[in-house]
């Protein structure tokens, strides 16, 4: 074909036609009032947007520095409700919905996700999100098993992702106690007791017809196959045998669900949130039932359900002076959500509930579950993440996962 030479006159004609219609940059793109320009907003999506997930979604959409664009849930009603909330907020119809979280994570325009699925899904989705270059806000308890924690930490570090746990109560419920401990007012902290429970149990609920708008197989995911029952998958915050939090296939029960809050507050107050216990002692009392003592390498003891001891009861020794320290807090503005967004933007600071702190907390819960189930004391090696020379306990570090959902 004969090559055509473009003259200056041709070029001017072309560009003149293009510039005849004005190129409009919208005020929304530039930002106006309290809304930053699009380039300064974090683009987010949510995975698991019912119950706690809906609260997380509204917290993030309420931020001017976040643009919320996608919602994923295996229940059509939940994801459509989430879309409606977002579209109403932005006064458009742009929020996309997904049944499969992998489709949401595949979007290159999404910077970060929040995860509020049942616990048995947390690790798989969070690790995949890191691989896809997303920062992660993951609801507590962050892990279902001991094995998952180190993998989540490794994924966050390997892919340089910000990953925050979701317990706002660690700081907000226990700030007064933490201030007393960190200021030195109580002297050296010897022990703190946590009362929380119960453990999760097996589920033997009868089969029911699954709702037509729910992908039951996807809800189960890595958990063993089981027939649908409304109570089996209820998102109720009660642990009474009528919610997924009650059952061992999906949760550690109150020991992990509320344990994330209370153990988190206790280990923060005692300034041991950066480490894990090295020993768990099982006690059996005639009155009051079994209880535990966790021992840390520095001598601090954390007790669980110690008879005749109140929740968060602290034993300190004022004769042993403790140098006061400044108490870490949230960064940015807007509580734990603002802390996460600040760190996503900053990239050089870790969030208050950095995944390593969150994992150390839920590890306490999981170690306790193993001790209660075996009804005996345990040694724990935090460096190797195993029970030394204890094959029986080591078999309980992880749970089998249904194909294809492997870590």
Secondary structure, 3 states (H helix, E strand, C coil): CCCCCCCHHHHHHHHHHHHHCCCCCCHHHHCECCECCHHHCEEEEEECCCCHHHHHHHHHHCCCCEEEEEEECCEHHHHHHHHHHHHHHHCCCCCEEECCHHHHHCCCCCCEEEECCCHHHHHHHHHHHHHCCCEEEECCCCCCCHHHHHHHHHHHHHCCCCEEECCCHHHHCCHHHHHHHHHCCCCEEEEEEECCCCCCECCCCCCCCCCCCECHHHHHCCCCCCCCCCCCCCCCCCCCCCCHHHECCCCCCHHHHCHHHHHHHHHHHCCCCCCCCCEEEEECCCCCCCEEEEECCCCCEEEECCCCCCCCCEEEECCCCCCCCCCCCCCCCCHHHHHHHHHHHHCCCCCCCEHHHHHHHHHHHHHHHHHHHHCCCEECECCCCECCCCHHHHCCCCCCCCCCCCC
